[in-house]
Amino acid sequence: WINKMKKIFFLVNKKDEFSSKNYLEKHLKNFEIHIEDILPENLDNYDLIVLWSYRKILKNISHRKNIIIFHSSDLPQGKGWAPIFFSLYENKKSFTISGILPADKVDGGDIVCQAKFEIKDNYTAEHIREFDHEISIMMIKQICEKFDKNTLHGKKQSGTESFYPRRAPEDNEIKPNSVISEIFNFLRACEKPHLAYFFYNGTKYYISITPETKPDFPSDLEISFFNT
């Protein structure tokens, strides 16, 4: 009996934008990985299809049980745009990544799994995005280990839903007389290429904050599945 290598397909916006290949090597080296910017003709050829930060709307996939979408909030709260920014700006105590099935409503699918960890004071948006990417890939591995081909299932979303608005570059302007302690969460929530900025004597200045020491990977990470 041969253990057939499972096949995972990553659907990305642009192939050259995918920046997590080091995490694929770290966590998914025993899987057959495909990374493309269009869906394959036959979705059933893959054990799992991941919509990786995908920004386009796909039709006729809401019935699929081998597609996973990762959204960085404790759904149904925090649907919509820029969840990493708002998690820091609103000074949330913990960060949640939800793995959900596709649905007709945006970010409305059944929750297959969730990962949670505490947001430390020295985390910036760039750190959290790195954690987010690695943890999502860790969850992909666990999904493939827990489910057979085309059999993903989870729990219905419940509770009060909320939506984050789409942000524009001008939303990152701060006043030049701002007090650091009062805008600390705003500053650490802004990341390249959309840094916070201010105007002083007609000149535009960018401002960002970085802790002296890069924070460690969250030691309190908890991953839960809802397929029982």
N, C-alpha and C positions, 0 to 999 in steps of 0.2 A: 504494500500500500504506500503510495507516494503522497506526501502532503503538498498539494498544489499551491504555488505561490499566489497570494491574493493580489488582485489588480486594483489600483486606486487611480482615479482620474481627477486632476485638479483643473478646474475651469477658472482661468485668470483673465483680467482685463487686457493685460499686455504681457507676453512671455518674459520680456526683459525686465519687468517690474517685480517679478517674483524673487524675493530676497531671503527666503527661508530654506534654501537647499541644504545648509549646514544642519538644520534640524531634521530634515528628511534623512540625511546620512546617520544622524545620531539615533533616531527613533524608528525609522521605517526602512532600514537597510535590507530587511528580509521580505520586502514587498516590491511588486512591479509597479513603478510610478510613471504616470504620463502627465505632462503639463502642457495644456493647449489653451488657445483663446476662443475656440469654438467647440460646441458639444460634439461628441462622436455620434455617428449615424445610429449605431445600436448601443443604447445605454445599458442593455443587459449584459454586455461584454465585460462589465466592471463590477467588482464587489461593492465598491463605494465611489460615488462621485461627489466631490467637494466643490461647492461654489465659494471660491477663495476671495473674500472681499469684493465679490462681483457686483458691478454697479448697474448692469442692464437688467431689464425685466424679461424673464423667460416665460413663455406660455406653454400650457399643456404638460406641466411637470408636477402639478400639485398631488397627483395620485401616486407618484413614484415613492418607493420604499427603499431606494438605495442612494438617495441624494441627501446630503447634510449641508446645513448652512450654519455658520457660527456668527452669533451676534453678541457684542460685548456689553450686555446688561442683564439684570435679573428680571427677565420677561415674566409678565407682560409690561413691566415698567421699563421705560427707557427705549422704546422703539424709535426708529428713525435714524437721525444723523448724529455723527460725532460723539458716540457714547463714551469714548476714552476721555475726551475733553471735558464733558459734563460730569463724569465721575470725579475728576480732580477738582474742577471748578466748584462743584457743589459740596466738596469736602466729604465725600462718602467714606465710610469706615472700611468698606470691603468692595472688592471688584469681582464681578461675576461674568463668566463667559457661558452662553447658552448654545448648545448644539441642537438645532431644530430641523424638523422636516419641512419641505417646501409647502407653501399654502397660497391660496389666491390672494389673501390679504398680506401686506408687507409685514414681515417679522411675526406672523401669526400662527406658525406651524406648531405641531406637537413638540414638546421638549423631550429630547432623547437623553440628554445629559447636561450637567452643569458643573463648572469648576469655580471655586471661590478661594480668595485669599485676601488677607488684610492689606489695606493700602497704607504703607509706611510714609512718614513725613519726607523721607529722602527719595521717594519715587517721583519721577517726572513722567510726562506722557510718553517720551521715547523709551524709557525703561519699561513702562507698562505695555507698550506695543510689542516690545521684544518678548516679554513674558507671555503676552496674549498669543503670539504666533507659535511659540514653543509649546505652550499648554494645549493649544488647538490641535497641534500635530500629535501630542501625547494622547489626546482624546480620540483622534482618528485611529491610532493603533488599538486602543481599547475597544472602540466600536467594532473594528474588524475582528477582534478576538471574541467579542460577545455575541455577534450576530452572524447568521448565515447570509448568503447572497440574497439580496432583494427582500430583506425581512426587518428593516429598521422599524421600531415603534417606540412610543413614549407616552407622555401624559398630556392631556389638554391643558392649555394655559388657563389659569384662574386668577382672580383678583382684579384690581383696578389697573387699567392700562394707562400709560402716559407716553408722550411722544416728544422727542428732541427735534428742534428745528434745524434746517440746514444752515451752516455758518458760511459767511462770506469774509474775504480778507479784511474788509473794513471793520469787522467785529473785533479785531485784535488790537485796535487802537486804545492806548491808555493815556491818561493826562500826565504831563511832565512833572507835576507836583505830587504825584501819587506817593503814598507811603508803602514801602516794600512789604511790611507785615500785613497790610490790608489787601494787597494784590498778590500775595504769595501764591495762593492756589490758582489764580488766573495765569500767572507767569509759568508755573510748572505744567499747566494744562496745554499751553501753546507749544507746538513743535515744528520743526522744519517740515516743509518749506513755508509755513505760515506762522512766523514768530510774532510775538507782541511787538508793538512799535509805538513811538510817540514823535511828535513834531516839536522842535525847539528852535526858535528864531528862523523858521522857514525850512529847516533841514529835518529830514526824516531819519530817525535812529531806531535800529532794532535792538531788542533787549531779550536776553534769555538767562535762565539760571541752571546751573549744573552742580550737583553735589561733588565735593572733593573726591569721595570714594564711591565707585559704582556699587549700587546695592546688589546683594546676593539674590539668587533665585528664591522665590517665596518658600520658606520652610513649612508654612502652615497650609499649603495647598490641599484642598479637598475636592475630589471628583466624585459626583453622584450620578447614577443611572436610574431612569424611571420606566424601565421596560417590564416591570413585574406587575 
